[in-house]
Amino acid sequence: MMRQKIRWKPIAPGKDSITVCPRCGSLNIQLSSKFDAWLMPKRYVCEDCGYVGPLVLEIDKEDQKNKKRK
């Protein structure tokens, strides 16, 4: 499933990246509240599958564009 699509590639600092849900691969994921990463640890919420947790995937924008073309 999602594990097969993932390959380790460190993102260079300063590059643009896209935050992706680790469960369904959706781009519709955001921080759960404005206090996350300030008072409390980061917690992300996916609007599509309902995932709630501290982990997300970051993908280079260039990689995302290349996937759409294929």
URDAQUI-V414142 format. One record per backbone hydrogen bond with DSSP energy under -1.0 kcal/mol. CO is the residue of the C=O (numbers start at 1). NH is the residue of the N-H. E is the energy in kcal/mol with one decimal. If there is no record, write none. Layout:
co	nh	e
CO	NH	E
CO	NH	E
This chain:
co	nh	e
12	15	-1.8
16	61	-1.3
18	59	-2.6
20	57	-2.7
21	25	-1.3
26	21	-2.4
27	29	-1.6
28	47	-2.3
30	45	-2.9
33	36	-1.1
35	38	-1.8
35	39	-2.1
35	40	-1.4
40	37	-2.3
43	32	-3.0
44	53	-2.0
45	30	-2.1
46	50	-1.3
51	46	-2.4
53	44	-3.3
57	20	-3.3
59	18	-3.2
60	64	-1.9
61	65	-2.1
62	66	-2.1
63	67	-1.9
64	68	-1.7
65	69	-1.6
66	70	-1.2
